[in-house]
Amino acid sequence: MKKGDWVRINFLGKIKSTGEVFDLTREEDAKENGIFDEKKKYGPVLIIIGGGMIIPGVEKELMGMEVGENRSFDVKPQEALGPRRVELIRVIPAAKFVQKNINPFPGMWVNVDGRSCKIQSVSAGRIRVDFNHPLAGKELSYSIEIADEITDAKKRVESLADYYGVNGHVAITEKKATITVDKEVNPIIRKLIEETLKKWCPGIEAVEFPVKAHKKEEDGAEGKKHESAEPAEKRPAKKKI
């Protein structure tokens, strides 16, 4: 594989020191490790090599692999989520939690000023929180398989839309990708999809997200058209911390 290739991978990720599974894609692995969740969708995930969609250490290994290949390896913190940073540990007045009716306790995850953090300790009037990523400073172990490669432009658009949770009908015309959806797509997601396709899908220079007209709305509009054509006398009266 090389930079710019679109692949779907299966993987099992563990913390090397403890063997704790932190992420996976296969249902059988989830069951084997006792963490199966029937509400979760299992299956290979999209990775654009070079697109920063996975940690650097894994991306580097993918570049030396082929479709169908399986590989197990370890990733040092420097090529994973980085080292733990002392400056990301802060002390916050307990009053801030009281104001939001939150009863803090060690190990609890909260949102402070729009950022997720874990409560480390609770003492008189002071709460110590950690903004470091849970895997920061840890060496990780991965088992990875490249399930397949996506080369068709339409399938690339479909897979990227699915990656961001966007359901819609995809059409490619000349240099434009059109994703017809049932409802408006979040502006941030729209921008991410548009920028990714323009950068990593050769030939795509524009992306549109038209919203499909629903039958009820069309019928309602038609009804209003007929209604307005009637003579006037016949018309009926009308939390963050």
Biotite code that builds the C-alpha atoms (Angstrom):
import biotite.structure as struc

atoms = struc.array([
    struc.Atom([0.000, 0.000, 0.000], chain_id="A", res_id=1, res_name="MET", atom_name="CA", element="C"),
    struc.Atom([1.084, 3.590, -0.565], chain_id="A", res_id=2, res_name="LYS", atom_name="CA", element="C"),
    struc.Atom([0.042, 7.103, 0.392], chain_id="A", res_id=3, res_name="LYS", atom_name="CA", element="C"),
    struc.Atom([-3.342, 7.989, -1.092], chain_id="A", res_id=4, res_name="GLY", atom_name="CA", element="C"),
    struc.Atom([-4.667, 4.410, -1.206], chain_id="A", res_id=5, res_name="ASP", atom_name="CA", element="C"),
    struc.Atom([-8.156, 3.806, 0.195], chain_id="A", res_id=6, res_name="TRP", atom_name="CA", element="C"),
    struc.Atom([-8.427, 0.592, 2.205], chain_id="A", res_id=7, res_name="VAL", atom_name="CA", element="C"),
    struc.Atom([-10.740, -1.024, 4.718], chain_id="A", res_id=8, res_name="ARG", atom_name="CA", element="C"),
    struc.Atom([-9.069, -2.711, 7.666], chain_id="A", res_id=9, res_name="ILE", atom_name="CA", element="C"),
    struc.Atom([-9.987, -5.045, 10.504], chain_id="A", res_id=10, res_name="ASN", atom_name="CA", element="C"),
    struc.Atom([-8.017, -4.594, 13.691], chain_id="A", res_id=11, res_name="PHE", atom_name="CA", element="C"),
    struc.Atom([-7.720, -5.482, 17.364], chain_id="A", res_id=12, res_name="LEU", atom_name="CA", element="C"),
    struc.Atom([-6.013, -2.915, 19.586], chain_id="A", res_id=13, res_name="GLY", atom_name="CA", element="C"),
    struc.Atom([-4.735, -3.601, 23.109], chain_id="A", res_id=14, res_name="LYS", atom_name="CA", element="C"),
    struc.Atom([-2.731, -1.779, 25.779], chain_id="A", res_id=15, res_name="ILE", atom_name="CA", element="C"),
    struc.Atom([0.518, -3.751, 25.760], chain_id="A", res_id=16, res_name="LYS", atom_name="CA", element="C"),
    struc.Atom([1.192, -3.599, 29.510], chain_id="A", res_id=17, res_name="SER", atom_name="CA", element="C"),
    struc.Atom([-2.230, -4.889, 30.564], chain_id="A", res_id=18, res_name="THR", atom_name="CA", element="C"),
    struc.Atom([-3.649, -6.687, 27.524], chain_id="A", res_id=19, res_name="GLY", atom_name="CA", element="C"),
    struc.Atom([-6.800, -4.576, 27.842], chain_id="A", res_id=20, res_name="GLU", atom_name="CA", element="C"),
    struc.Atom([-8.691, -4.216, 24.552], chain_id="A", res_id=21, res_name="VAL", atom_name="CA", element="C"),
    struc.Atom([-9.418, -0.565, 23.746], chain_id="A", res_id=22, res_name="PHE", atom_name="CA", element="C"),
    struc.Atom([-10.850, -0.951, 20.238], chain_id="A", res_id=23, res_name="ASP", atom_name="CA", element="C"),
    struc.Atom([-11.698, -3.591, 17.641], chain_id="A", res_id=24, res_name="LEU", atom_name="CA", element="C"),
    struc.Atom([-13.707, -4.162, 14.486], chain_id="A", res_id=25, res_name="THR", atom_name="CA", element="C"),
    struc.Atom([-14.604, -7.870, 14.447], chain_id="A", res_id=26, res_name="ARG", atom_name="CA", element="C"),
    struc.Atom([-17.669, -9.209, 16.217], chain_id="A", res_id=27, res_name="GLU", atom_name="CA", element="C"),
    struc.Atom([-15.898, -12.505, 17.003], chain_id="A", res_id=28, res_name="GLU", atom_name="CA", element="C"),
    struc.Atom([-13.045, -10.638, 18.747], chain_id="A", res_id=29, res_name="ASP", atom_name="CA", element="C"),
    struc.Atom([-15.570, -8.711, 20.835], chain_id="A", res_id=30, res_name="ALA", atom_name="CA", element="C"),
    struc.Atom([-17.254, -11.937, 21.946], chain_id="A", res_id=31, res_name="LYS", atom_name="CA", element="C"),
    struc.Atom([-13.940, -13.647, 22.645], chain_id="A", res_id=32, res_name="GLU", atom_name="CA", element="C"),
    struc.Atom([-12.849, -10.752, 24.886], chain_id="A", res_id=33, res_name="ASN", atom_name="CA", element="C"),
    struc.Atom([-16.216, -10.478, 26.641], chain_id="A", res_id=34, res_name="GLY", atom_name="CA", element="C"),
    struc.Atom([-17.012, -6.981, 25.377], chain_id="A", res_id=35, res_name="ILE", atom_name="CA", element="C"),
    struc.Atom([-19.598, -7.718, 22.677], chain_id="A", res_id=36, res_name="PHE", atom_name="CA", element="C"),
    struc.Atom([-22.230, -5.008, 22.319], chain_id="A", res_id=37, res_name="ASP", atom_name="CA", element="C"),
    struc.Atom([-25.283, -5.894, 20.228], chain_id="A", res_id=38, res_name="GLU", atom_name="CA", element="C"),
    struc.Atom([-25.932, -2.202, 19.595], chain_id="A", res_id=39, res_name="LYS", atom_name="CA", element="C"),
    struc.Atom([-22.520, -1.647, 18.040], chain_id="A", res_id=40, res_name="LYS", atom_name="CA", element="C"),
    struc.Atom([-21.904, -1.987, 14.310], chain_id="A", res_id=41, res_name="LYS", atom_name="CA", element="C"),
    struc.Atom([-18.934, -4.271, 13.629], chain_id="A", res_id=42, res_name="TYR", atom_name="CA", element="C"),
    struc.Atom([-16.968, -4.538, 10.400], chain_id="A", res_id=43, res_name="GLY", atom_name="CA", element="C"),
    struc.Atom([-13.850, -3.195, 8.639], chain_id="A", res_id=44, res_name="PRO", atom_name="CA", element="C"),
    struc.Atom([-13.232, 0.548, 8.810], chain_id="A", res_id=45, res_name="VAL", atom_name="CA", element="C"),
    struc.Atom([-12.122, 2.963, 6.116], chain_id="A", res_id=46, res_name="LEU", atom_name="CA", element="C"),
    struc.Atom([-8.572, 4.289, 6.154], chain_id="A", res_id=47, res_name="ILE", atom_name="CA", element="C"),
    struc.Atom([-7.068, 6.662, 3.586], chain_id="A", res_id=48, res_name="ILE", atom_name="CA", element="C"),
    struc.Atom([-3.345, 6.046, 3.882], chain_id="A", res_id=49, res_name="ILE", atom_name="CA", element="C"),
    struc.Atom([-1.650, 9.354, 4.579], chain_id="A", res_id=50, res_name="GLY", atom_name="CA", element="C"),
    struc.Atom([-4.942, 10.976, 5.556], chain_id="A", res_id=51, res_name="GLY", atom_name="CA", element="C"),
    struc.Atom([-4.322, 10.960, 9.306], chain_id="A", res_id=52, res_name="GLY", atom_name="CA", element="C"),
    struc.Atom([-7.333, 8.743, 9.991], chain_id="A", res_id=53, res_name="MET", atom_name="CA", element="C"),
    struc.Atom([-5.326, 6.456, 12.284], chain_id="A", res_id=54, res_name="ILE", atom_name="CA", element="C"),
    struc.Atom([-2.289, 6.861, 14.540], chain_id="A", res_id=55, res_name="ILE", atom_name="CA", element="C"),
    struc.Atom([1.099, 7.311, 12.772], chain_id="A", res_id=56, res_name="PRO", atom_name="CA", element="C"),
    struc.Atom([2.539, 3.978, 13.947], chain_id="A", res_id=57, res_name="GLY", atom_name="CA", element="C"),
    struc.Atom([-0.294, 2.007, 12.376], chain_id="A", res_id=58, res_name="VAL", atom_name="CA", element="C"),
    struc.Atom([-0.311, 4.088, 9.200], chain_id="A", res_id=59, res_name="GLU", atom_name="CA", element="C"),
    struc.Atom([3.409, 3.378, 8.766], chain_id="A", res_id=60, res_name="LYS", atom_name="CA", element="C"),
    struc.Atom([2.793, -0.389, 9.009], chain_id="A", res_id=61, res_name="GLU", atom_name="CA", element="C"),
    struc.Atom([-0.068, -0.225, 6.499], chain_id="A", res_id=62, res_name="LEU", atom_name="CA", element="C"),
    struc.Atom([2.277, 1.254, 3.899], chain_id="A", res_id=63, res_name="MET", atom_name="CA", element="C"),
    struc.Atom([4.253, -1.978, 3.906], chain_id="A", res_id=64, res_name="GLY", atom_name="CA", element="C"),
    struc.Atom([1.255, -4.309, 3.667], chain_id="A", res_id=65, res_name="MET", atom_name="CA", element="C"),
    struc.Atom([-0.873, -5.798, 0.899], chain_id="A", res_id=66, res_name="GLU", atom_name="CA", element="C"),
    struc.Atom([-4.592, -6.563, 0.611], chain_id="A", res_id=67, res_name="VAL", atom_name="CA", element="C"),
    struc.Atom([-5.421, -9.728, 2.552], chain_id="A", res_id=68, res_name="GLY", atom_name="CA", element="C"),
    struc.Atom([-2.278, -9.552, 4.669], chain_id="A", res_id=69, res_name="GLU", atom_name="CA", element="C"),
    struc.Atom([-2.404, -9.884, 8.465], chain_id="A", res_id=70, res_name="ASN", atom_name="CA", element="C"),
    struc.Atom([0.214, -8.333, 10.730], chain_id="A", res_id=71, res_name="ARG", atom_name="CA", element="C"),
    struc.Atom([0.764, -7.942, 14.498], chain_id="A", res_id=72, res_name="SER", atom_name="CA", element="C"),
    struc.Atom([3.037, -5.245, 15.931], chain_id="A", res_id=73, res_name="PHE", atom_name="CA", element="C"),
    struc.Atom([3.582, -2.811, 18.808], chain_id="A", res_id=74, res_name="ASP", atom_name="CA", element="C"),
    struc.Atom([3.422, 0.968, 18.663], chain_id="A", res_id=75, res_name="VAL", atom_name="CA", element="C"),
    struc.Atom([5.429, 3.193, 20.998], chain_id="A", res_id=76, res_name="LYS", atom_name="CA", element="C"),
    struc.Atom([3.666, 6.193, 22.626], chain_id="A", res_id=77, res_name="PRO", atom_name="CA", element="C"),
    struc.Atom([5.558, 8.606, 20.356], chain_id="A", res_id=78, res_name="GLN", atom_name="CA", element="C"),
    struc.Atom([3.832, 7.086, 17.313], chain_id="A", res_id=79, res_name="GLU", atom_name="CA", element="C"),
    struc.Atom([0.521, 6.489, 19.072], chain_id="A", res_id=80, res_name="ALA", atom_name="CA", element="C"),
    struc.Atom([-1.228, 9.100, 21.233], chain_id="A", res_id=81, res_name="LEU", atom_name="CA", element="C"),
    struc.Atom([1.969, 10.736, 22.421], chain_id="A", res_id=82, res_name="GLY", atom_name="CA", element="C"),
    struc.Atom([3.361, 11.078, 25.980], chain_id="A", res_id=83, res_name="PRO", atom_name="CA", element="C"),
    struc.Atom([1.309, 12.191, 28.956], chain_id="A", res_id=84, res_name="ARG", atom_name="CA", element="C"),
    struc.Atom([1.568, 15.936, 29.490], chain_id="A", res_id=85, res_name="ARG", atom_name="CA", element="C"),
    struc.Atom([1.622, 17.366, 33.006], chain_id="A", res_id=86, res_name="VAL", atom_name="CA", element="C"),
    struc.Atom([0.230, 20.703, 31.808], chain_id="A", res_id=87, res_name="GLU", atom_name="CA", element="C"),
    struc.Atom([-3.020, 18.941, 30.843], chain_id="A", res_id=88, res_name="LEU", atom_name="CA", element="C"),
    struc.Atom([-3.744, 18.156, 34.499], chain_id="A", res_id=89, res_name="ILE", atom_name="CA", element="C"),
    struc.Atom([-5.689, 20.990, 36.138], chain_id="A", res_id=90, res_name="ARG", atom_name="CA", element="C"),
    struc.Atom([-7.376, 21.823, 39.414], chain_id="A", res_id=91, res_name="VAL", atom_name="CA", element="C"),
    struc.Atom([-10.914, 23.213, 39.153], chain_id="A", res_id=92, res_name="ILE", atom_name="CA", element="C"),
    struc.Atom([-13.033, 24.739, 41.937], chain_id="A", res_id=93, res_name="PRO", atom_name="CA", element="C"),
    struc.Atom([-15.734, 22.310, 43.132], chain_id="A", res_id=94, res_name="ALA", atom_name="CA", element="C"),
    struc.Atom([-18.226, 25.190, 42.925], chain_id="A", res_id=95, res_name="ALA", atom_name="CA", element="C"),
    struc.Atom([-18.120, 24.927, 39.156], chain_id="A", res_id=96, res_name="LYS", atom_name="CA", element="C"),
    struc.Atom([-19.525, 21.393, 39.381], chain_id="A", res_id=97, res_name="PHE", atom_name="CA", element="C"),
    struc.Atom([-22.065, 22.327, 42.034], chain_id="A", res_id=98, res_name="VAL", atom_name="CA", element="C"),
    struc.Atom([-23.443, 25.050, 39.768], chain_id="A", res_id=99, res_name="GLN", atom_name="CA", element="C"),
    struc.Atom([-24.242, 22.377, 37.169], chain_id="A", res_id=100, res_name="LYS", atom_name="CA", element="C"),
    struc.Atom([-25.669, 19.896, 39.712], chain_id="A", res_id=101, res_name="ASN", atom_name="CA", element="C"),
    struc.Atom([-22.822, 17.459, 39.098], chain_id="A", res_id=102, res_name="ILE", atom_name="CA", element="C"),
    struc.Atom([-21.606, 15.275, 41.946], chain_id="A", res_id=103, res_name="ASN", atom_name="CA", element="C"),
    struc.Atom([-17.966, 14.580, 40.951], chain_id="A", res_id=104, res_name="PRO", atom_name="CA", element="C"),
    struc.Atom([-16.099, 11.404, 41.898], chain_id="A", res_id=105, res_name="PHE", atom_name="CA", element="C"),
    struc.Atom([-12.694, 9.910, 40.886], chain_id="A", res_id=106, res_name="PRO", atom_name="CA", element="C"),
    struc.Atom([-12.817, 8.158, 37.528], chain_id="A", res_id=107, res_name="GLY", atom_name="CA", element="C"),
    struc.Atom([-15.820, 10.143, 36.293], chain_id="A", res_id=108, res_name="MET", atom_name="CA", element="C"),
    struc.Atom([-15.620, 11.605, 32.765], chain_id="A", res_id=109, res_name="TRP", atom_name="CA", element="C"),
    struc.Atom([-16.940, 15.149, 32.380], chain_id="A", res_id=110, res_name="VAL", atom_name="CA", element="C"),
    struc.Atom([-16.959, 17.955, 29.841], chain_id="A", res_id=111, res_name="ASN", atom_name="CA", element="C"),
    struc.Atom([-15.137, 21.106, 30.958], chain_id="A", res_id=112, res_name="VAL", atom_name="CA", element="C"),
    struc.Atom([-15.142, 24.158, 28.690], chain_id="A", res_id=113, res_name="ASP", atom_name="CA", element="C"),
    struc.Atom([-16.008, 21.936, 25.726], chain_id="A", res_id=114, res_name="GLY", atom_name="CA", element="C"),
    struc.Atom([-13.216, 19.413, 26.394], chain_id="A", res_id=115, res_name="ARG", atom_name="CA", element="C"),
    struc.Atom([-13.495, 15.898, 27.773], chain_id="A", res_id=116, res_name="SER", atom_name="CA", element="C"),
    struc.Atom([-11.492, 15.054, 30.896], chain_id="A", res_id=117, res_name="CYS", atom_name="CA", element="C"),
    struc.Atom([-11.291, 12.474, 33.673], chain_id="A", res_id=118, res_name="LYS", atom_name="CA", element="C"),
    struc.Atom([-11.613, 13.362, 37.365], chain_id="A", res_id=119, res_name="ILE", atom_name="CA", element="C"),
    struc.Atom([-8.505, 12.185, 39.220], chain_id="A", res_id=120, res_name="GLN", atom_name="CA", element="C"),
    struc.Atom([-9.302, 13.279, 42.748], chain_id="A", res_id=121, res_name="SER", atom_name="CA", element="C"),
    struc.Atom([-11.877, 15.146, 44.807], chain_id="A", res_id=122, res_name="VAL", atom_name="CA", element="C"),
    struc.Atom([-10.874, 17.114, 47.919], chain_id="A", res_id=123, res_name="SER", atom_name="CA", element="C"),
    struc.Atom([-12.317, 20.003, 49.910], chain_id="A", res_id=124, res_name="ALA", atom_name="CA", element="C"),
    struc.Atom([-13.376, 22.556, 47.336], chain_id="A", res_id=125, res_name="GLY", atom_name="CA", element="C"),
    struc.Atom([-10.914, 21.317, 44.687], chain_id="A", res_id=126, res_name="ARG", atom_name="CA", element="C"),
    struc.Atom([-11.310, 18.845, 41.823], chain_id="A", res_id=127, res_name="ILE", atom_name="CA", element="C"),
    struc.Atom([-8.240, 17.593, 39.926], chain_id="A", res_id=128, res_name="ARG", atom_name="CA", element="C"),
    struc.Atom([-8.959, 16.648, 36.302], chain_id="A", res_id=129, res_name="VAL", atom_name="CA", element="C"),
    struc.Atom([-6.843, 15.146, 33.528], chain_id="A", res_id=130, res_name="ASP", atom_name="CA", element="C"),
    struc.Atom([-7.277, 16.282, 29.914], chain_id="A", res_id=131, res_name="PHE", atom_name="CA", element="C"),
    struc.Atom([-4.766, 13.745, 28.551], chain_id="A", res_id=132, res_name="ASN", atom_name="CA", element="C"),
    struc.Atom([-6.077, 11.137, 26.120], chain_id="A", res_id=133, res_name="HIS", atom_name="CA", element="C"),
    struc.Atom([-6.749, 7.846, 28.012], chain_id="A", res_id=134, res_name="PRO", atom_name="CA", element="C"),
    struc.Atom([-4.091, 6.121, 25.861], chain_id="A", res_id=135, res_name="LEU", atom_name="CA", element="C"),
    struc.Atom([-1.474, 8.870, 26.134], chain_id="A", res_id=136, res_name="ALA", atom_name="CA", element="C"),
    struc.Atom([1.879, 7.535, 27.330], chain_id="A", res_id=137, res_name="GLY", atom_name="CA", element="C"),
    struc.Atom([0.926, 3.906, 26.643], chain_id="A", res_id=138, res_name="LYS", atom_name="CA", element="C"),
    struc.Atom([2.537, 1.403, 24.270], chain_id="A", res_id=139, res_name="GLU", atom_name="CA", element="C"),
    struc.Atom([-0.124, -0.257, 22.122], chain_id="A", res_id=140, res_name="LEU", atom_name="CA", element="C"),
    struc.Atom([-0.347, -3.673, 20.473], chain_id="A", res_id=141, res_name="SER", atom_name="CA", element="C"),
    struc.Atom([-2.211, -4.138, 17.189], chain_id="A", res_id=142, res_name="TYR", atom_name="CA", element="C"),
    struc.Atom([-3.329, -7.048, 15.049], chain_id="A", res_id=143, res_name="SER", atom_name="CA", element="C"),
    struc.Atom([-4.373, -5.770, 11.620], chain_id="A", res_id=144, res_name="ILE", atom_name="CA", element="C"),
    struc.Atom([-5.721, -7.153, 8.355], chain_id="A", res_id=145, res_name="GLU", atom_name="CA", element="C"),
    struc.Atom([-6.248, -5.167, 5.152], chain_id="A", res_id=146, res_name="ILE", atom_name="CA", element="C"),
    struc.Atom([-9.680, -6.448, 4.128], chain_id="A", res_id=147, res_name="ALA", atom_name="CA", element="C"),
    struc.Atom([-9.856, -4.742, 0.732], chain_id="A", res_id=148, res_name="ASP", atom_name="CA", element="C"),
    struc.Atom([-8.850, -1.731, -1.344], chain_id="A", res_id=149, res_name="GLU", atom_name="CA", element="C"),
    struc.Atom([-11.336, 0.800, -2.742], chain_id="A", res_id=150, res_name="ILE", atom_name="CA", element="C"),
    struc.Atom([-10.403, 2.148, -6.167], chain_id="A", res_id=151, res_name="THR", atom_name="CA", element="C"),
    struc.Atom([-13.783, 3.107, -7.711], chain_id="A", res_id=152, res_name="ASP", atom_name="CA", element="C"),
    struc.Atom([-14.653, 6.802, -7.228], chain_id="A", res_id=153, res_name="ALA", atom_name="CA", element="C"),
    struc.Atom([-18.320, 6.181, -6.411], chain_id="A", res_id=154, res_name="LYS", atom_name="CA", element="C"),
    struc.Atom([-17.472, 3.511, -3.844], chain_id="A", res_id=155, res_name="LYS", atom_name="CA", element="C"),
    struc.Atom([-14.928, 5.854, -2.293], chain_id="A", res_id=156, res_name="ARG", atom_name="CA", element="C"),
    struc.Atom([-17.584, 8.550, -1.861], chain_id="A", res_id=157, res_name="VAL", atom_name="CA", element="C"),
    struc.Atom([-20.035, 5.996, -0.432], chain_id="A", res_id=158, res_name="GLU", atom_name="CA", element="C"),
    struc.Atom([-17.489, 4.616, 2.012], chain_id="A", res_id=159, res_name="SER", atom_name="CA", element="C"),
    struc.Atom([-16.471, 8.098, 3.196], chain_id="A", res_id=160, res_name="LEU", atom_name="CA", element="C"),
    struc.Atom([-20.100, 9.141, 3.679], chain_id="A", res_id=161, res_name="ALA", atom_name="CA", element="C"),
    struc.Atom([-20.711, 5.956, 5.686], chain_id="A", res_id=162, res_name="ASP", atom_name="CA", element="C"),
    struc.Atom([-17.556, 6.640, 7.740], chain_id="A", res_id=163, res_name="TYR", atom_name="CA", element="C"),
    struc.Atom([-19.068, 9.952, 8.855], chain_id="A", res_id=164, res_name="TYR", atom_name="CA", element="C"),
    struc.Atom([-22.546, 8.457, 9.390], chain_id="A", res_id=165, res_name="GLY", atom_name="CA", element="C"),
    struc.Atom([-24.140, 10.092, 6.347], chain_id="A", res_id=166, res_name="VAL", atom_name="CA", element="C"),
    struc.Atom([-26.752, 7.997, 4.535], chain_id="A", res_id=167, res_name="ASN", atom_name="CA", element="C"),
    struc.Atom([-27.556, 9.011, 0.982], chain_id="A", res_id=168, res_name="GLY", atom_name="CA", element="C"),
    struc.Atom([-27.559, 8.179, -2.709], chain_id="A", res_id=169, res_name="HIS", atom_name="CA", element="C"),
    struc.Atom([-24.255, 8.874, -4.427], chain_id="A", res_id=170, res_name="VAL", atom_name="CA", element="C"),
    struc.Atom([-23.840, 9.957, -8.032], chain_id="A", res_id=171, res_name="ALA", atom_name="CA", element="C"),
    struc.Atom([-20.667, 10.998, -9.864], chain_id="A", res_id=172, res_name="ILE", atom_name="CA", element="C"),
    struc.Atom([-21.008, 13.338, -12.845], chain_id="A", res_id=173, res_name="THR", atom_name="CA", element="C"),
    struc.Atom([-17.907, 14.687, -14.526], chain_id="A", res_id=174, res_name="GLU", atom_name="CA", element="C"),
    struc.Atom([-15.870, 16.236, -11.683], chain_id="A", res_id=175, res_name="LYS", atom_name="CA", element="C"),
    struc.Atom([-18.698, 16.459, -9.135], chain_id="A", res_id=176, res_name="LYS", atom_name="CA", element="C"),
    struc.Atom([-19.900, 14.089, -6.409], chain_id="A", res_id=177, res_name="ALA", atom_name="CA", element="C"),
    struc.Atom([-23.546, 14.417, -5.393], chain_id="A", res_id=178, res_name="THR", atom_name="CA", element="C"),
    struc.Atom([-24.751, 12.842, -2.146], chain_id="A", res_id=179, res_name="ILE", atom_name="CA", element="C"),
    struc.Atom([-28.550, 13.086, -1.990], chain_id="A", res_id=180, res_name="THR", atom_name="CA", element="C"),
    struc.Atom([-29.678, 12.877, 1.651], chain_id="A", res_id=181, res_name="VAL", atom_name="CA", element="C"),
    struc.Atom([-32.964, 12.750, 3.575], chain_id="A", res_id=182, res_name="ASP", atom_name="CA", element="C"),
    struc.Atom([-32.048, 15.637, 5.876], chain_id="A", res_id=183, res_name="LYS", atom_name="CA", element="C"),
    struc.Atom([-29.487, 18.408, 6.113], chain_id="A", res_id=184, res_name="GLU", atom_name="CA", element="C"),
    struc.Atom([-25.953, 17.227, 6.922], chain_id="A", res_id=185, res_name="VAL", atom_name="CA", element="C"),
    struc.Atom([-24.083, 18.801, 9.835], chain_id="A", res_id=186, res_name="ASN", atom_name="CA", element="C"),
    struc.Atom([-21.946, 21.658, 8.373], chain_id="A", res_id=187, res_name="PRO", atom_name="CA", element="C"),
    struc.Atom([-18.773, 20.334, 10.017], chain_id="A", res_id=188, res_name="ILE", atom_name="CA", element="C"),
    struc.Atom([-19.318, 16.845, 8.550], chain_id="A", res_id=189, res_name="ILE", atom_name="CA", element="C"),
    struc.Atom([-20.101, 18.368, 5.140], chain_id="A", res_id=190, res_name="ARG", atom_name="CA", element="C"),
    struc.Atom([-16.817, 20.272, 5.198], chain_id="A", res_id=191, res_name="LYS", atom_name="CA", element="C"),
    struc.Atom([-14.811, 17.204, 6.268], chain_id="A", res_id=192, res_name="LEU", atom_name="CA", element="C"),
    struc.Atom([-16.286, 15.054, 3.490], chain_id="A", res_id=193, res_name="ILE", atom_name="CA", element="C"),
    struc.Atom([-15.852, 17.778, 0.873], chain_id="A", res_id=194, res_name="GLU", atom_name="CA", element="C"),
    struc.Atom([-12.229, 18.538, 1.799], chain_id="A", res_id=195, res_name="GLU", atom_name="CA", element="C"),
    struc.Atom([-11.302, 14.844, 2.017], chain_id="A", res_id=196, res_name="THR", atom_name="CA", element="C"),
    struc.Atom([-12.767, 14.021, -1.400], chain_id="A", res_id=197, res_name="LEU", atom_name="CA", element="C"),
    struc.Atom([-11.132, 16.993, -3.106], chain_id="A", res_id=198, res_name="LYS", atom_name="CA", element="C"),
    struc.Atom([-7.757, 16.052, -1.635], chain_id="A", res_id=199, res_name="LYS", atom_name="CA", element="C"),
    struc.Atom([-7.800, 12.261, -1.799], chain_id="A", res_id=200, res_name="TRP", atom_name="CA", element="C"),
    struc.Atom([-10.198, 11.309, -4.596], chain_id="A", res_id=201, res_name="CYS", atom_name="CA", element="C"),
    struc.Atom([-8.635, 12.316, -7.951], chain_id="A", res_id=202, res_name="PRO", atom_name="CA", element="C"),
    struc.Atom([-11.116, 13.882, -10.349], chain_id="A", res_id=203, res_name="GLY", atom_name="CA", element="C"),
    struc.Atom([-13.535, 15.155, -7.687], chain_id="A", res_id=204, res_name="ILE", atom_name="CA", element="C"),
    struc.Atom([-13.509, 18.950, -7.611], chain_id="A", res_id=205, res_name="GLU", atom_name="CA", element="C"),
    struc.Atom([-16.963, 19.677, -6.183], chain_id="A", res_id=206, res_name="ALA", atom_name="CA", element="C"),
    struc.Atom([-19.304, 17.994, -3.679], chain_id="A", res_id=207, res_name="VAL", atom_name="CA", element="C"),
    struc.Atom([-23.021, 18.684, -3.202], chain_id="A", res_id=208, res_name="GLU", atom_name="CA", element="C"),
    struc.Atom([-25.503, 17.482, -0.562], chain_id="A", res_id=209, res_name="PHE", atom_name="CA", element="C"),
    struc.Atom([-29.025, 18.083, -1.946], chain_id="A", res_id=210, res_name="PRO", atom_name="CA", element="C"),
    struc.Atom([-31.889, 17.121, 0.379], chain_id="A", res_id=211, res_name="VAL", atom_name="CA", element="C"),
    struc.Atom([-34.395, 14.728, -1.145], chain_id="A", res_id=212, res_name="LYS", atom_name="CA", element="C"),
    struc.Atom([-37.969, 16.058, -1.295], chain_id="A", res_id=213, res_name="ALA", atom_name="CA", element="C"),
    struc.Atom([-40.347, 13.922, 0.766], chain_id="A", res_id=214, res_name="HIS", atom_name="CA", element="C"),
    struc.Atom([-43.707, 12.717, -0.586], chain_id="A", res_id=215, res_name="LYS", atom_name="CA", element="C"),
    struc.Atom([-45.688, 14.402, 2.193], chain_id="A", res_id=216, res_name="LYS", atom_name="CA", element="C"),
    struc.Atom([-44.034, 17.739, 1.560], chain_id="A", res_id=217, res_name="GLU", atom_name="CA", element="C"),
    struc.Atom([-44.691, 17.450, -2.164], chain_id="A", res_id=218, res_name="GLU", atom_name="CA", element="C"),
    struc.Atom([-48.347, 16.550, -1.551], chain_id="A", res_id=219, res_name="ASP", atom_name="CA", element="C"),
    struc.Atom([-48.672, 19.423, 0.918], chain_id="A", res_id=220, res_name="GLY", atom_name="CA", element="C"),
    struc.Atom([-47.242, 21.887, -1.570], chain_id="A", res_id=221, res_name="ALA", atom_name="CA", element="C"),
    struc.Atom([-49.624, 20.614, -4.256], chain_id="A", res_id=222, res_name="GLU", atom_name="CA", element="C"),
    struc.Atom([-52.575, 20.974, -1.872], chain_id="A", res_id=223, res_name="GLY", atom_name="CA", element="C"),
    struc.Atom([-51.670, 24.555, -1.058], chain_id="A", res_id=224, res_name="LYS", atom_name="CA", element="C"),
    struc.Atom([-51.449, 25.321, -4.785], chain_id="A", res_id=225, res_name="LYS", atom_name="CA", element="C"),
    struc.Atom([-55.027, 24.087, -5.332], chain_id="A", res_id=226, res_name="HIS", atom_name="CA", element="C"),
    struc.Atom([-56.237, 25.838, -2.201], chain_id="A", res_id=227, res_name="GLU", atom_name="CA", element="C"),
    struc.Atom([-54.910, 29.228, -3.265], chain_id="A", res_id=228, res_name="SER", atom_name="CA", element="C"),
    struc.Atom([-56.719, 28.843, -6.592], chain_id="A", res_id=229, res_name="ALA", atom_name="CA", element="C"),
    struc.Atom([-60.121, 28.677, -4.861], chain_id="A", res_id=230, res_name="GLU", atom_name="CA", element="C"),
    struc.Atom([-62.279, 31.798, -4.536], chain_id="A", res_id=231, res_name="PRO", atom_name="CA", element="C"),
    struc.Atom([-61.747, 33.537, -1.184], chain_id="A", res_id=232, res_name="ALA", atom_name="CA", element="C"),
    struc.Atom([-65.301, 32.809, 0.011], chain_id="A", res_id=233, res_name="GLU", atom_name="CA", element="C"),
    struc.Atom([-64.755, 29.045, -0.387], chain_id="A", res_id=234, res_name="LYS", atom_name="CA", element="C"),
    struc.Atom([-61.459, 28.876, 1.468], chain_id="A", res_id=235, res_name="ARG", atom_name="CA", element="C"),
    struc.Atom([-61.538, 27.550, 5.065], chain_id="A", res_id=236, res_name="PRO", atom_name="CA", element="C"),
    struc.Atom([-60.113, 29.788, 7.794], chain_id="A", res_id=237, res_name="ALA", atom_name="CA", element="C"),
    struc.Atom([-56.778, 28.848, 8.723], chain_id="A", res_id=238, res_name="LYS", atom_name="CA", element="C"),
    struc.Atom([-25.575, 21.543, 29.722], chain_id="A", res_id=239, res_name="LYS", atom_name="CA", element="C"),
    struc.Atom([-21.779, 22.537, 29.815], chain_id="A", res_id=240, res_name="LYS", atom_name="CA", element="C"),
    struc.Atom([-19.557, 23.311, 32.537], chain_id="A", res_id=241, res_name="ILE", atom_name="CA", element="C"),
])
